[in-house]
Amino acid sequence: MATGQRITAAIAAKRDTDNRSVLRALTDLGARVSVRAPTHHEDAVNLACLIDLARQADLASAIGRIEDEWSGRVSVRLLGPLAPYDFVAMQR
C-alpha cells in the first residue's frame, strides 16, 4: 500500500509541475488560465484558457511547442473555442 501511495504522490507532483509549465507559457501570452481538476487518471494537464481571439494563433503555436517538448510522453489536445464559464465568479 505504501508503494501505491508513493506512486500516487509522484504522479501528483509531476502533474503539478506540468500544470505550472503550461500555465507559465500561456500567461506569457496574456491569457487568463484556470487550472481544472483532471477528468481522467491519465490526464497530465487540464486547463481552461481565456485569450483574445487575435492571439488564437499564438496560443496554438505555444501549445504546439509544448506538444513537441513532451513528444512521446503525452498526447496534447486543444479544444475550443468554448464558452468562458470557467472564468465567471459568483458573489455570495
mmCIF file as gemmi writes it, N, C-alpha and C atoms, coordinates in Angstrom:
data_model
loop_
_atom_site.group_PDB
_atom_site.id
_atom_site.type_symbol
_atom_site.label_atom_id
_atom_site.label_alt_id
_atom_site.label_comp_id
_atom_site.label_asym_id
_atom_site.label_entity_id
_atom_site.label_seq_id
_atom_site.pdbx_PDB_ins_code
_atom_site.Cartn_x
_atom_site.Cartn_y
_atom_site.Cartn_z
_atom_site.occupancy
_atom_site.B_iso_or_equiv
_atom_site.pdbx_formal_charge
_atom_site.auth_seq_id
_atom_site.auth_asym_id
_atom_site.pdbx_PDB_model_num
ATOM 1 N N . MET Axp A 1 ? 0.82 -1.176 0 1 0 ? 1 A 1
ATOM 2 C CA . MET Axp A 1 ? 0 0 0 1 0 ? 1 A 1
ATOM 3 C C . MET Axp A 1 ? 0.876 1.256 0 1 0 ? 1 A 1
ATOM 4 N N . ALA Axp A 2 ? 1.968 1.223 0.731 1 0 ? 2 A 1
ATOM 5 C CA . ALA Axp A 2 ? 2.867 2.372 0.789 1 0 ? 2 A 1
ATOM 6 C C . ALA Axp A 2 ? 3.442 2.677 -0.593 1 0 ? 2 A 1
ATOM 7 N N . THR Axp A 3 ? 3.735 1.633 -1.371 1 0 ? 3 A 1
ATOM 8 C CA . THR Axp A 3 ? 4.263 1.836 -2.718 1 0 ? 3 A 1
ATOM 9 C C . THR Axp A 3 ? 3.236 2.562 -3.579 1 0 ? 3 A 1
ATOM 10 N N . GLY Axp A 4 ? 1.989 2.162 -3.479 1 0 ? 4 A 1
ATOM 11 C CA . GLY Axp A 4 ? 0.918 2.818 -4.227 1 0 ? 4 A 1
ATOM 12 C C . GLY Axp A 4 ? 0.779 4.279 -3.846 1 0 ? 4 A 1
ATOM 13 N N . GLN Axp A 5 ? 0.92 4.576 -2.572 1 0 ? 5 A 1
ATOM 14 C CA . GLN Axp A 5 ? 0.835 5.963 -2.112 1 0 ? 5 A 1
ATOM 15 C C . GLN Axp A 5 ? 1.997 6.79 -2.654 1 0 ? 5 A 1
ATOM 16 N N . ARG Axp A 6 ? 3.179 6.195 -2.698 1 0 ? 6 A 1
ATOM 17 C CA . ARG Axp A 6 ? 4.331 6.91 -3.25 1 0 ? 6 A 1
ATOM 18 C C . ARG Axp A 6 ? 4.159 7.167 -4.748 1 0 ? 6 A 1
ATOM 19 N N . ILE Axp A 7 ? 3.638 6.194 -5.447 1 0 ? 7 A 1
ATOM 20 C CA . ILE Axp A 7 ? 3.398 6.364 -6.882 1 0 ? 7 A 1
ATOM 21 C C . ILE Axp A 7 ? 2.362 7.455 -7.115 1 0 ? 7 A 1
ATOM 22 N N . THR Axp A 8 ? 1.281 7.43 -6.352 1 0 ? 8 A 1
ATOM 23 C CA . THR Axp A 8 ? 0.239 8.449 -6.472 1 0 ? 8 A 1
ATOM 24 C C . THR Axp A 8 ? 0.803 9.839 -6.181 1 0 ? 8 A 1
ATOM 25 N N . ALA Axp A 9 ? 1.632 9.953 -5.171 1 0 ? 9 A 1
ATOM 26 C CA . ALA Axp A 9 ? 2.249 11.242 -4.825 1 0 ? 9 A 1
ATOM 27 C C . ALA Axp A 9 ? 3.19 11.708 -5.932 1 0 ? 9 A 1
ATOM 28 N N . ALA Axp A 10 ? 3.931 10.785 -6.527 1 0 ? 10 A 1
ATOM 29 C CA . ALA Axp A 10 ? 4.85 11.146 -7.614 1 0 ? 10 A 1
ATOM 30 C C . ALA Axp A 10 ? 4.082 11.62 -8.846 1 0 ? 10 A 1
ATOM 31 N N . ILE Axp A 11 ? 2.979 10.961 -9.155 1 0 ? 11 A 1
ATOM 32 C CA . ILE Axp A 11 ? 2.157 11.374 -10.294 1 0 ? 11 A 1
ATOM 33 C C . ILE Axp A 11 ? 1.563 12.754 -10.035 1 0 ? 11 A 1
ATOM 34 N N . ALA Axp A 12 ? 1.083 12.988 -8.829 1 0 ? 12 A 1
ATOM 35 C CA . ALA Axp A 12 ? 0.522 14.297 -8.476 1 0 ? 12 A 1
ATOM 36 C C . ALA Axp A 12 ? 1.584 15.39 -8.565 1 0 ? 12 A 1
ATOM 37 N N . ALA Axp A 13 ? 2.79 15.101 -8.136 1 0 ? 13 A 1
ATOM 38 C CA . ALA Axp A 13 ? 3.874 16.08 -8.207 1 0 ? 13 A 1
ATOM 39 C C . ALA Axp A 13 ? 4.227 16.392 -9.662 1 0 ? 13 A 1
ATOM 40 N N . LYS Axp A 14 ? 4.279 15.372 -10.508 1 0 ? 14 A 1
ATOM 41 C CA . LYS Axp A 14 ? 4.58 15.581 -11.932 1 0 ? 14 A 1
ATOM 42 C C . LYS Axp A 14 ? 3.459 16.375 -12.59 1 0 ? 14 A 1
ATOM 43 N N . ARG Axp A 15 ? 2.212 16.065 -12.255 1 0 ? 15 A 1
ATOM 44 C CA . ARG Axp A 15 ? 1.072 16.802 -12.8 1 0 ? 15 A 1
ATOM 45 C C . ARG Axp A 15 ? 1.158 18.277 -12.397 1 0 ? 15 A 1
ATOM 46 N N . ASP Axp A 16 ? 1.534 18.543 -11.155 1 0 ? 16 A 1
ATOM 47 C CA . ASP Axp A 16 ? 1.67 19.914 -10.675 1 0 ? 16 A 1
ATOM 48 C C . ASP Axp A 16 ? 2.767 20.648 -11.446 1 0 ? 16 A 1
ATOM 49 N N . THR Axp A 17 ? 3.886 19.979 -11.662 1 0 ? 17 A 1
ATOM 50 C CA . THR Axp A 17 ? 4.985 20.562 -12.433 1 0 ? 17 A 1
ATOM 51 C C . THR Axp A 17 ? 4.55 20.853 -13.868 1 0 ? 17 A 1
ATOM 52 N N . ASP Axp A 18 ? 3.848 19.922 -14.483 1 0 ? 18 A 1
ATOM 53 C CA . ASP Axp A 18 ? 3.372 20.11 -15.848 1 0 ? 18 A 1
ATOM 54 C C . ASP Axp A 18 ? 2.37 21.265 -15.92 1 0 ? 18 A 1
ATOM 55 N N . ASN Axp A 19 ? 1.458 21.344 -14.962 1 0 ? 19 A 1
ATOM 56 C CA . ASN Axp A 19 ? 0.493 22.447 -14.926 1 0 ? 19 A 1
ATOM 57 C C . ASN Axp A 19 ? 1.208 23.787 -14.837 1 0 ? 19 A 1
ATOM 58 N N . ARG Axp A 20 ? 2.214 23.887 -13.97 1 0 ? 20 A 1
ATOM 59 C CA . ARG Axp A 20 ? 2.946 25.145 -13.818 1 0 ? 20 A 1
ATOM 60 C C . ARG Axp A 20 ? 3.669 25.514 -15.114 1 0 ? 20 A 1
ATOM 61 N N . SER Axp A 21 ? 4.225 24.537 -15.785 1 0 ? 21 A 1
ATOM 62 C CA . SER Axp A 21 ? 4.941 24.771 -17.034 1 0 ? 21 A 1
ATOM 63 C C . SER Axp A 21 ? 4.005 25.335 -18.107 1 0 ? 21 A 1
ATOM 64 N N . VAL Axp A 22 ? 2.855 24.714 -18.281 1 0 ? 22 A 1
ATOM 65 C CA . VAL Axp A 22 ? 1.895 25.181 -19.282 1 0 ? 22 A 1
ATOM 66 C C . VAL Axp A 22 ? 1.31 26.523 -18.858 1 0 ? 22 A 1
ATOM 67 N N . LEU Axp A 23 ? 1.013 26.659 -17.589 1 0 ? 23 A 1
ATOM 68 C CA . LEU Axp A 23 ? 0.475 27.913 -17.058 1 0 ? 23 A 1
ATOM 69 C C . LEU Axp A 23 ? 1.416 29.076 -17.365 1 0 ? 23 A 1
ATOM 70 N N . ARG Axp A 24 ? 2.686 28.883 -17.138 1 0 ? 24 A 1
ATOM 71 C CA . ARG Axp A 24 ? 3.695 29.915 -17.398 1 0 ? 24 A 1
ATOM 72 C C . ARG Axp A 24 ? 3.717 30.273 -18.898 1 0 ? 24 A 1
ATOM 73 N N . ALA Axp A 25 ? 3.703 29.274 -19.749 1 0 ? 25 A 1
ATOM 74 C CA . ALA Axp A 25 ? 3.745 29.521 -21.194 1 0 ? 25 A 1
ATOM 75 C C . ALA Axp A 25 ? 2.519 30.292 -21.67 1 0 ? 25 A 1
ATOM 76 N N . LEU Axp A 26 ? 1.363 29.971 -21.12 1 0 ? 26 A 1
ATOM 77 C CA . LEU Axp A 26 ? 0.135 30.617 -21.59 1 0 ? 26 A 1
ATOM 78 C C . LEU Axp A 26 ? -0.062 32.005 -20.987 1 0 ? 26 A 1
ATOM 79 N N . THR Axp A 27 ? 0.33 32.191 -19.749 1 0 ? 27 A 1
ATOM 80 C CA . THR Axp A 27 ? 0.188 33.52 -19.159 1 0 ? 27 A 1
ATOM 81 C C . THR Axp A 27 ? 1.175 34.495 -19.797 1 0 ? 27 A 1
ATOM 82 N N . ASP Axp A 28 ? 2.282 33.984 -20.325 1 0 ? 28 A 1
ATOM 83 C CA . ASP Axp A 28 ? 3.212 34.84 -21.069 1 0 ? 28 A 1
ATOM 84 C C . ASP Axp A 28 ? 2.55 35.414 -22.325 1 0 ? 28 A 1
ATOM 85 N N . LEU Axp A 29 ? 1.489 34.775 -22.793 1 0 ? 29 A 1
ATOM 86 C CA . LEU Axp A 29 ? 0.742 35.266 -23.951 1 0 ? 29 A 1
ATOM 87 C C . LEU Axp A 29 ? -0.332 36.282 -23.55 1 0 ? 29 A 1
ATOM 88 N N . GLY Axp A 30 ? -0.486 36.495 -22.278 1 0 ? 30 A 1
ATOM 89 C CA . GLY Axp A 30 ? -1.537 37.39 -21.803 1 0 ? 30 A 1
ATOM 90 C C . GLY Axp A 30 ? -2.856 36.678 -21.567 1 0 ? 30 A 1
ATOM 91 N N . ALA Axp A 31 ? -2.827 35.367 -21.522 1 0 ? 31 A 1
ATOM 92 C CA . ALA Axp A 31 ? -4.044 34.584 -21.313 1 0 ? 31 A 1
ATOM 93 C C . ALA Axp A 31 ? -4.384 34.494 -19.83 1 0 ? 31 A 1
ATOM 94 N N . ARG Axp A 32 ? -5.66 34.423 -19.548 1 0 ? 32 A 1
ATOM 95 C CA . ARG Axp A 32 ? -6.105 34.065 -18.197 1 0 ? 32 A 1
ATOM 96 C C . ARG Axp A 32 ? -6.268 32.557 -18.208 1 0 ? 32 A 1
ATOM 97 N N . VAL Axp A 33 ? -5.703 31.895 -17.234 1 0 ? 33 A 1
ATOM 98 C CA . VAL Axp A 33 ? -5.702 30.445 -17.21 1 0 ? 33 A 1
ATOM 99 C C . VAL Axp A 33 ? -6.287 29.951 -15.894 1 0 ? 33 A 1
ATOM 100 N N . SER Axp A 34 ? -7.152 28.966 -16.002 1 0 ? 34 A 1
ATOM 101 C CA . SER Axp A 34 ? -7.769 28.343 -14.834 1 0 ? 34 A 1
ATOM 102 C C . SER Axp A 34 ? -7.368 26.866 -14.818 1 0 ? 34 A 1
ATOM 103 N N . VAL Axp A 35 ? -6.707 26.454 -13.751 1 0 ? 35 A 1
ATOM 104 C CA . VAL Axp A 35 ? -6.322 25.046 -13.616 1 0 ? 35 A 1
ATOM 105 C C . VAL Axp A 35 ? -7.565 24.26 -13.233 1 0 ? 35 A 1
ATOM 106 N N . ARG Axp A 36 ? -7.846 23.225 -13.977 1 0 ? 36 A 1
ATOM 107 C CA . ARG Axp A 36 ? -9.02 22.397 -13.742 1 0 ? 36 A 1
ATOM 108 C C . ARG Axp A 36 ? -8.579 21.029 -13.228 1 0 ? 36 A 1
ATOM 109 N N . ALA Axp A 37 ? -9.454 20.404 -12.502 1 0 ? 37 A 1
ATOM 110 C CA . ALA Axp A 37 ? -9.172 19.056 -11.993 1 0 ? 37 A 1
ATOM 111 C C . ALA Axp A 37 ? -9.075 18.088 -13.172 1 0 ? 37 A 1
ATOM 112 N N . PRO Axp A 38 ? -8.191 17.112 -13.073 1 0 ? 38 A 1
ATOM 113 C CA . PRO Axp A 38 ? -8.107 16.126 -14.158 1 0 ? 38 A 1
ATOM 114 C C . PRO Axp A 38 ? -9.435 15.38 -14.287 1 0 ? 38 A 1
ATOM 115 N N . THR Axp A 39 ? -9.804 15.07 -15.514 1 0 ? 39 A 1
ATOM 116 C CA . THR Axp A 39 ? -11.042 14.322 -15.738 1 0 ? 39 A 1
ATOM 117 C C . THR Axp A 39 ? -10.784 12.823 -15.863 1 0 ? 39 A 1
ATOM 118 N N . HIS Axp A 40 ? -9.524 12.461 -15.916 1 0 ? 40 A 1
ATOM 119 C CA . HIS Axp A 40 ? -9.13 11.057 -16.05 1 0 ? 40 A 1
ATOM 120 C C . HIS Axp A 40 ? -7.806 10.872 -15.328 1 0 ? 40 A 1
ATOM 121 N N . HIS Axp A 41 ? -7.566 9.695 -14.804 1 0 ? 41 A 1
ATOM 122 C CA . HIS Axp A 41 ? -6.325 9.464 -14.054 1 0 ? 41 A 1
ATOM 123 C C . HIS Axp A 41 ? -5.072 9.591 -14.922 1 0 ? 41 A 1
ATOM 124 N N . GLU Axp A 42 ? -5.228 9.513 -16.231 1 0 ? 42 A 1
ATOM 125 C CA . GLU Axp A 42 ? -4.081 9.655 -17.123 1 0 ? 42 A 1
ATOM 126 C C . GLU Axp A 42 ? -3.844 11.094 -17.579 1 0 ? 42 A 1
ATOM 127 N N . ASP Axp A 43 ? -4.704 12.03 -17.173 1 0 ? 43 A 1
ATOM 128 C CA . ASP Axp A 43 ? -4.517 13.43 -17.567 1 0 ? 43 A 1
ATOM 129 C C . ASP Axp A 43 ? -3.254 13.993 -16.927 1 0 ? 43 A 1
ATOM 130 N N . ALA Axp A 44 ? -2.445 14.663 -17.758 1 0 ? 44 A 1
ATOM 131 C CA . ALA Axp A 44 ? -1.26 15.35 -17.25 1 0 ? 44 A 1
ATOM 132 C C . ALA Axp A 44 ? -1.618 16.777 -16.877 1 0 ? 44 A 1
ATOM 133 N N . VAL Axp A 45 ? -2.351 17.447 -17.755 1 0 ? 45 A 1
ATOM 134 C CA . VAL Axp A 45 ? -2.712 18.85 -17.562 1 0 ? 45 A 1
ATOM 135 C C . VAL Axp A 45 ? -4.14 19.041 -18.048 1 0 ? 45 A 1
ATOM 136 N N . ASN Axp A 46 ? -4.912 19.811 -17.307 1 0 ? 46 A 1
ATOM 137 C CA . ASN Axp A 46 ? -6.262 20.171 -17.735 1 0 ? 46 A 1
ATOM 138 C C . ASN Axp A 46 ? -6.467 21.627 -17.357 1 0 ? 46 A 1
ATOM 139 N N . LEU Axp A 47 ? -6.403 22.504 -18.349 1 0 ? 47 A 1
ATOM 140 C CA . LEU Axp A 47 ? -6.505 23.936 -18.107 1 0 ? 47 A 1
ATOM 141 C C . LEU Axp A 47 ? -7.574 24.54 -18.998 1 0 ? 47 A 1
ATOM 142 N N . ALA Axp A 48 ? -8.212 25.575 -18.493 1 0 ? 48 A 1
ATOM 143 C CA . ALA Axp A 48 ? -9.081 26.406 -19.315 1 0 ? 48 A 1
ATOM 144 C C . ALA Axp A 48 ? -8.329 27.706 -19.558 1 0 ? 48 A 1
ATOM 145 N N . CYS Axp A 49 ? -8.366 28.18 -20.775 1 0 ? 49 A 1
ATOM 146 C CA . CYS Axp A 49 ? -7.595 29.358 -21.152 1 0 ? 49 A 1
ATOM 147 C C . CYS Axp A 49 ? -8.517 30.373 -21.804 1 0 ? 49 A 1
ATOM 148 N N . LEU Axp A 50 ? -8.453 31.6 -21.325 1 0 ? 50 A 1
ATOM 149 C CA . LEU Axp A 50 ? -9.235 32.696 -21.897 1 0 ? 50 A 1
ATOM 150 C C . LEU Axp A 50 ? -8.25 33.673 -22.533 1 0 ? 50 A 1
ATOM 151 N N . ILE Axp A 51 ? -8.368 33.819 -23.855 1 0 ? 51 A 1
ATOM 152 C CA . ILE Axp A 51 ? -7.412 34.659 -24.578 1 0 ? 51 A 1
ATOM 153 C C . ILE Axp A 51 ? -8.157 35.419 -25.671 1 0 ? 51 A 1
ATOM 154 N N . ASP Axp A 52 ? -7.666 36.585 -25.993 1 0 ? 52 A 1
ATOM 155 C CA . ASP Axp A 52 ? -8.238 37.392 -27.063 1 0 ? 52 A 1
ATOM 156 C C . ASP Axp A 52 ? -8.171 36.602 -28.364 1 0 ? 52 A 1
ATOM 157 N N . LEU Axp A 53 ? -9.237 36.669 -29.151 1 0 ? 53 A 1
ATOM 158 C CA . LEU Axp A 53 ? -9.265 35.914 -30.409 1 0 ? 53 A 1
ATOM 159 C C . LEU Axp A 53 ? -8.108 36.288 -31.33 1 0 ? 53 A 1
ATOM 160 N N . ALA Axp A 54 ? -7.621 37.503 -31.238 1 0 ? 54 A 1
ATOM 161 C CA . ALA Axp A 54 ? -6.488 37.923 -32.065 1 0 ? 54 A 1
ATOM 162 C C . ALA Axp A 54 ? -5.216 37.152 -31.717 1 0 ? 54 A 1
ATOM 163 N N . ARG Axp A 55 ? -5.161 36.57 -30.538 1 0 ? 55 A 1
ATOM 164 C CA . ARG Axp A 55 ? -3.976 35.808 -30.1 1 0 ? 55 A 1
ATOM 165 C C . ARG Axp A 55 ? -4.169 34.295 -30.245 1 0 ? 55 A 1
ATOM 166 N N . GLN Axp A 56 ? -5.257 33.874 -30.881 1 0 ? 56 A 1
ATOM 167 C CA . GLN Axp A 56 ? -5.565 32.448 -31.005 1 0 ? 56 A 1
ATOM 168 C C . GLN Axp A 56 ? -4.44 31.682 -31.705 1 0 ? 56 A 1
ATOM 169 N N . ALA Axp A 57 ? -3.857 32.244 -32.756 1 0 ? 57 A 1
ATOM 170 C CA . ALA Axp A 57 ? -2.748 31.572 -33.455 1 0 ? 57 A 1
ATOM 171 C C . ALA Axp A 57 ? -1.529 31.459 -32.554 1 0 ? 57 A 1
ATOM 172 N N . ASP Axp A 58 ? -1.277 32.492 -31.725 1 0 ? 58 A 1
ATOM 173 C CA . ASP Axp A 58 ? -0.161 32.442 -30.779 1 0 ? 58 A 1
ATOM 174 C C . ASP Axp A 58 ? -0.374 31.334 -29.758 1 0 ? 58 A 1
ATOM 175 N N . LEU Axp A 59 ? -1.615 31.189 -29.315 1 0 ? 59 A 1
ATOM 176 C CA . LEU Axp A 59 ? -1.95 30.114 -28.366 1 0 ? 59 A 1
ATOM 177 C C . LEU Axp A 59 ? -1.691 28.75 -28.996 1 0 ? 59 A 1
ATOM 178 N N . ALA Axp A 60 ? -2.157 28.565 -30.215 1 0 ? 60 A 1
ATOM 179 C CA . ALA Axp A 60 ? -1.948 27.287 -30.902 1 0 ? 60 A 1
ATOM 180 C C . ALA Axp A 60 ? -0.454 27.004 -31.08 1 0 ? 60 A 1
ATOM 181 N N . SER Axp A 61 ? 0.33 28.033 -31.374 1 0 ? 61 A 1
ATOM 182 C CA . SER Axp A 61 ? 1.783 27.854 -31.517 1 0 ? 61 A 1
ATOM 183 C C . SER Axp A 61 ? 2.426 27.453 -30.202 1 0 ? 61 A 1
ATOM 184 N N . ALA Axp A 62 ? 2.015 28.1 -29.112 1 0 ? 62 A 1
ATOM 185 C CA . ALA Axp A 62 ? 2.568 27.771 -27.788 1 0 ? 62 A 1
ATOM 186 C C . ALA Axp A 62 ? 2.233 26.337 -27.412 1 0 ? 62 A 1
ATOM 187 N N . ILE Axp A 63 ? 0.999 25.929 -27.668 1 0 ? 63 A 1
ATOM 188 C CA . ILE Axp A 63 ? 0.6 24.545 -27.373 1 0 ? 63 A 1
ATOM 189 C C . ILE Axp A 63 ? 1.383 23.585 -28.262 1 0 ? 63 A 1
ATOM 190 N N . GLY Axp A 64 ? 1.62 23.954 -29.514 1 0 ? 64 A 1
ATOM 191 C CA . GLY Axp A 64 ? 2.424 23.114 -30.408 1 0 ? 64 A 1
ATOM 192 C C . GLY Axp A 64 ? 3.843 22.92 -29.908 1 0 ? 64 A 1
ATOM 193 N N . ARG Axp A 65 ? 4.438 23.99 -29.366 1 0 ? 65 A 1
ATOM 194 C CA . ARG Axp A 65 ? 5.794 23.87 -28.81 1 0 ? 65 A 1
ATOM 195 C C . ARG Axp A 65 ? 5.802 22.925 -27.602 1 0 ? 65 A 1
ATOM 196 N N . ILE Axp A 66 ? 4.783 23.033 -26.762 1 0 ? 66 A 1
ATOM 197 C CA . ILE Axp A 66 ? 4.685 22.136 -25.603 1 0 ? 66 A 1
ATOM 198 C C . ILE Axp A 66 ? 4.52 20.699 -26.076 1 0 ? 66 A 1
ATOM 199 N N . GLU Axp A 67 ? 3.686 20.501 -27.083 1 0 ? 67 A 1
ATOM 200 C CA . GLU Axp A 67 ? 3.485 19.157 -27.63 1 0 ? 67 A 1
ATOM 201 C C . GLU Axp A 67 ? 4.798 18.583 -28.154 1 0 ? 67 A 1
ATOM 202 N N . ASP Axp A 68 ? 5.595 19.416 -28.828 1 0 ? 68 A 1
ATOM 203 C CA . ASP Axp A 68 ? 6.899 18.959 -29.326 1 0 ? 68 A 1
ATOM 204 C C . ASP Axp A 68 ? 7.834 18.594 -28.176 1 0 ? 68 A 1
ATOM 205 N N . GLU Axp A 69 ? 7.873 19.437 -27.141 1 0 ? 69 A 1
ATOM 206 C CA . GLU Axp A 69 ? 8.739 19.174 -25.981 1 0 ? 69 A 1
ATOM 207 C C . GLU Axp A 69 ? 8.344 17.891 -25.264 1 0 ? 69 A 1
ATOM 208 N N . TRP Axp A 70 ? 7.065 17.608 -25.219 1 0 ? 70 A 1
ATOM 209 C CA . TRP Axp A 70 ? 6.562 16.454 -24.471 1 0 ? 70 A 1
ATOM 210 C C . TRP Axp A 70 ? 6.312 15.244 -25.367 1 0 ? 70 A 1
ATOM 211 N N . SER Axp A 71 ? 6.788 15.292 -26.604 1 0 ? 71 A 1
ATOM 212 C CA . SER Axp A 71 ? 6.565 14.218 -27.562 1 0 ? 71 A 1
ATOM 213 C C . SER Axp A 71 ? 6.994 12.872 -26.985 1 0 ? 71 A 1
ATOM 214 N N . GLY Axp A 72 ? 6.152 11.88 -27.15 1 0 ? 72 A 1
ATOM 215 C CA . GLY Axp A 72 ? 6.441 10.549 -26.636 1 0 ? 72 A 1
ATOM 216 C C . GLY Axp A 72 ? 6.024 10.355 -25.193 1 0 ? 72 A 1
ATOM 217 N N . ARG Axp A 73 ? 5.705 11.446 -24.507 1 0 ? 73 A 1
ATOM 218 C CA . ARG Axp A 73 ? 5.293 11.34 -23.102 1 0 ? 73 A 1
ATOM 219 C C . ARG Axp A 73 ? 3.801 11.565 -22.93 1 0 ? 73 A 1
ATOM 220 N N . VAL Axp A 74 ? 3.26 12.493 -23.705 1 0 ? 74 A 1
ATOM 221 C CA . VAL Axp A 74 ? 1.83 12.806 -23.618 1 0 ? 74 A 1
ATOM 222 C C . VAL Axp A 74 ? 1.27 13.074 -25.01 1 0 ? 74 A 1
ATOM 223 N N . SER Axp A 75 ? -0.034 12.95 -25.123 1 0 ? 75 A 1
ATOM 224 C CA . SER Axp A 75 ? -0.761 13.399 -26.3 1 0 ? 75 A 1
ATOM 225 C C . SER Axp A 75 ? -1.425 14.709 -25.914 1 0 ? 75 A 1
ATOM 226 N N . VAL Axp A 76 ? -1.311 15.701 -26.771 1 0 ? 76 A 1
ATOM 227 C CA . VAL Axp A 76 ? -1.865 17.024 -26.485 1 0 ? 76 A 1
ATOM 228 C C . VAL Axp A 76 ? -3.12 17.224 -27.317 1 0 ? 76 A 1
ATOM 229 N N . ARG Axp A 77 ? -4.133 17.765 -26.648 1 0 ? 77 A 1
ATOM 230 C CA . ARG Axp A 77 ? -5.394 18.053 -27.329 1 0 ? 77 A 1
ATOM 231 C C . ARG Axp A 77 ? -5.838 19.452 -26.927 1 0 ? 77 A 1
ATOM 232 N N . LEU Axp A 78 ? -6.07 20.3 -27.897 1 0 ? 78 A 1
ATOM 233 C CA . LEU Axp A 78 ? -6.533 21.661 -27.674 1 0 ? 78 A 1
ATOM 234 C C . LEU Axp A 78 ? -7.968 21.736 -28.159 1 0 ? 78 A 1
ATOM 235 N N . LEU Axp A 79 ? -8.872 22.061 -27.257 1 0 ? 79 A 1
ATOM 236 C CA . LEU Axp A 79 ? -10.292 22.156 -27.595 1 0 ? 79 A 1
ATOM 237 C C . LEU Axp A 79 ? -10.735 23.601 -27.55 1 0 ? 79 A 1
ATOM 238 N N . GLY Axp A 80 ? -11.575 23.997 -28.469 1 0 ? 80 A 1
ATOM 239 C CA . GLY Axp A 80 ? -12.128 25.336 -28.377 1 0 ? 80 A 1
ATOM 240 C C . GLY Axp A 80 ? -12.304 25.951 -29.738 1 0 ? 80 A 1
ATOM 241 N N . PRO Axp A 81 ? -12.837 27.126 -29.739 1 0 ? 81 A 1
ATOM 242 C CA . PRO Axp A 81 ? -13.19 27.927 -28.565 1 0 ? 81 A 1
ATOM 243 C C . PRO Axp A 81 ? -14.427 27.371 -27.85 1 0 ? 81 A 1
ATOM 244 N N . LEU Axp A 82 ? -14.442 27.569 -26.559 1 0 ? 82 A 1
ATOM 245 C CA . LEU Axp A 82 ? -15.533 27.127 -25.699 1 0 ? 82 A 1
ATOM 246 C C . LEU Axp A 82 ? -16.092 28.325 -24.942 1 0 ? 82 A 1
ATOM 247 N N . ALA Axp A 83 ? -17.253 28.145 -24.345 1 0 ? 83 A 1
ATOM 248 C CA . ALA Axp A 83 ? -17.835 29.206 -23.518 1 0 ? 83 A 1
ATOM 249 C C . ALA Axp A 83 ? -16.914 29.469 -22.328 1 0 ? 83 A 1
ATOM 250 N N . PRO Axp A 84 ? -16.739 30.736 -21.925 1 0 ? 84 A 1
ATOM 251 C CA . PRO Axp A 84 ? -15.785 31.088 -20.859 1 0 ? 84 A 1
ATOM 252 C C . PRO Axp A 84 ? -16.328 30.905 -19.436 1 0 ? 84 A 1
ATOM 253 N N . TYR Axp A 85 ? -17.128 29.87 -19.182 1 0 ? 85 A 1
ATOM 254 C CA . TYR Axp A 85 ? -17.735 29.697 -17.857 1 0 ? 85 A 1
ATOM 255 C C . TYR Axp A 85 ? -16.716 29.436 -16.762 1 0 ? 85 A 1
ATOM 256 N N . ASP Axp A 86 ? -15.527 28.995 -17.087 1 0 ? 86 A 1
ATOM 257 C CA . ASP Axp A 86 ? -14.503 28.758 -16.062 1 0 ? 86 A 1
ATOM 258 C C . ASP Axp A 86 ? -14.01 30.061 -15.44 1 0 ? 86 A 1
ATOM 259 N N . PHE Axp A 87 ? -14.377 31.186 -16.035 1 0 ? 87 A 1
ATOM 260 C CA . PHE Axp A 87 ? -13.87 32.467 -15.573 1 0 ? 87 A 1
ATOM 261 C C . PHE Axp A 87 ? -14.952 33.365 -14.993 1 0 ? 87 A 1
ATOM 262 N N . VAL Axp A 88 ? -16.126 32.79 -14.751 1 0 ? 88 A 1
ATOM 263 C CA . VAL Axp A 88 ? -17.231 33.543 -14.168 1 0 ? 88 A 1
ATOM 264 C C . VAL Axp A 88 ? -17.19 33.336 -12.656 1 0 ? 88 A 1
ATOM 265 N N . ALA Axp A 89 ? -17.221 34.434 -11.928 1 0 ? 89 A 1
ATOM 266 C CA . ALA Axp A 89 ? -17.209 34.357 -10.467 1 0 ? 89 A 1
ATOM 267 C C . ALA Axp A 89 ? -18.562 34.816 -9.94 1 0 ? 89 A 1
ATOM 268 N N . MET Axp A 90 ? -19.053 34.119 -8.95 1 0 ? 90 A 1
ATOM 269 C CA . MET Axp A 90 ? -20.323 34.487 -8.318 1 0 ? 90 A 1
ATOM 270 C C . MET Axp A 90 ? -20.044 35.04 -6.924 1 0 ? 90 A 1
ATOM 271 N N . GLN Axp A 91 ? -20.705 36.113 -6.586 1 0 ? 91 A 1
ATOM 272 C CA . GLN Axp A 91 ? -20.578 36.641 -5.245 1 0 ? 91 A 1
ATOM 273 C C . GLN Axp A 91 ? -21.671 36.037 -4.37 1 0 ? 91 A 1
ATOM 274 N N . ARG Axp A 92 ? -21.3 35.735 -3.143 1 0 ? 92 A 1
ATOM 275 C CA . ARG Axp A 92 ? -22.292 35.155 -2.226 1 0 ? 92 A 1
ATOM 276 C C . ARG Axp A 92 ? -22.635 36.148 -1.171 1 0 ? 92 A 1
